[in-house]
Amino acid sequence: MLAKLPTLIAFALSSFASAQDLLTCGSQQYYPSAYNCYDGLLCPITNGLASRKCGSACYFETEYACYDNSLAPCLKENAECYRNGQFLGSCCLGQICAANRCRTPPQNFAE
């Protein structure tokens, strides 16, 4: 039975791949469960989290923010987002800038 395991795994993977329809992004084909297409740029989906397009790059909102088509690291919880009225950067996904720091909003918070 162990000798057949690689064959079974290969069959399962090919069955999964063939169960999805390939889409086209620019000149490339892709599986929509693994990538999103943004104006001809394929951006990966990793652990269920879709990356976004910023200029000619892909990024995850949990790590970066996009300013004028350029990437910058986003600010983690409790980091300063304003100092002396000066904007320092965007908080990471799921955080808001409140009282000059990135914070997790209360559950009943509406943006």
C-alpha positions as CSV (number, residue, x, y, z in Angstrom):
1,M,0.0,0.0,0.0
2,L,2.8,2.4,0.8
3,A,4.2,1.9,-2.7
4,K,0.9,3.2,-4.2
5,L,0.9,6.3,-1.9
6,P,2.8,8.6,-4.4
7,T,0.4,7.6,-7.2
8,L,-2.6,8.3,-5.0
9,I,-1.3,11.7,-3.9
10,A,-0.5,12.6,-7.6
11,F,-4.0,11.5,-8.6
12,A,-5.6,13.5,-5.8
13,L,-3.7,16.7,-6.7
14,S,-4.5,16.3,-10.4
15,S,-8.1,15.8,-9.6
16,F,-8.2,18.9,-7.5
17,A,-6.5,21.0,-10.2
18,S,-8.8,19.7,-13.0
19,A,-11.8,20.4,-10.8
20,Q,-11.0,24.1,-11.1
21,D,-11.3,26.2,-14.2
22,L,-8.2,27.9,-15.4
23,L,-8.6,31.6,-15.9
24,T,-6.4,34.0,-17.9
25,C,-4.6,37.0,-16.5
26,G,-2.8,38.9,-19.2
27,S,-0.8,36.1,-21.0
28,Q,-0.8,33.8,-17.9
29,Q,-3.2,31.2,-16.8
30,Y,-4.0,30.7,-13.1
31,Y,-6.3,28.9,-10.7
32,P,-8.6,31.4,-9.0
33,S,-8.2,29.6,-5.7
34,A,-4.5,30.4,-5.7
35,Y,-4.3,33.9,-7.3
36,N,-6.2,37.1,-8.0
37,C,-5.7,39.0,-11.2
38,Y,-5.3,42.8,-11.0
39,D,-4.9,44.5,-14.4
40,G,-2.7,41.6,-15.7
41,L,-0.7,41.1,-12.4
42,L,-1.2,37.8,-10.6
43,C,-1.2,38.2,-6.8
44,P,-1.1,35.1,-4.6
45,I,-3.6,33.9,-2.1
46,T,-1.7,32.4,0.9
47,N,-3.5,30.6,3.8
48,G,-6.8,32.1,2.6
49,L,-5.5,35.6,2.7
50,A,-5.5,37.5,-0.7
51,S,-2.6,39.8,-1.5
52,R,-3.4,43.1,-3.1
53,K,-1.8,45.1,-5.9
54,C,0.3,48.2,-5.3
55,G,1.9,49.6,-8.4
56,S,3.6,46.6,-10.0
57,A,3.9,44.6,-6.8
58,C,1.7,42.4,-4.6
59,Y,1.5,42.8,-0.8
60,F,-0.4,41.6,2.2
61,E,-2.3,44.2,4.2
62,T,-1.1,42.6,7.4
63,E,2.5,43.6,6.7
64,Y,2.4,46.6,4.3
65,A,0.4,49.6,3.2
66,C,0.3,51.1,-0.3
67,Y,1.0,54.9,-0.7
68,D,0.9,56.3,-4.2
69,N,1.7,52.9,-5.7
70,S,4.7,52.4,-3.3
71,L,4.9,49.9,-0.5
72,A,5.7,50.8,3.1
73,P,5.6,48.6,6.2
74,C,2.3,49.1,8.0
75,L,2.4,50.0,11.7
76,K,1.7,47.2,14.2
77,E,-0.5,47.5,17.4
78,N,0.5,50.2,19.8
79,A,2.9,51.9,17.2
80,E,2.6,55.7,16.9
81,C,0.6,56.7,13.8
82,Y,0.7,60.4,14.6
83,R,3.3,62.5,16.4
84,N,2.9,66.3,16.9
85,G,0.1,66.3,14.3
86,Q,2.4,64.6,11.7
87,F,1.1,61.4,10.0
88,L,3.6,58.6,10.5
89,G,1.9,55.8,8.5
90,S,-1.1,53.5,8.3
91,C,-1.9,50.8,10.8
92,C,-2.0,47.2,9.7
93,L,-5.2,45.5,8.6
94,G,-7.6,45.2,11.6
95,Q,-6.1,48.2,13.4
96,I,-7.2,51.8,13.6
97,C,-5.3,54.9,14.6
98,A,-6.8,56.2,17.8
99,A,-5.2,58.6,20.3
100,N,-2.1,58.7,18.1
101,R,-1.5,54.9,18.3
102,C,-2.5,51.8,16.3
103,R,-5.1,49.9,18.3
104,T,-7.6,47.1,17.9
105,P,-11.0,48.7,17.6
106,P,-13.8,47.7,20.0
107,Q,-16.1,44.9,18.6
108,N,-19.0,47.4,18.2
109,F,-16.8,49.9,16.3
110,A,-18.1,50.9,12.8
111,E,-15.6,52.6,10.5
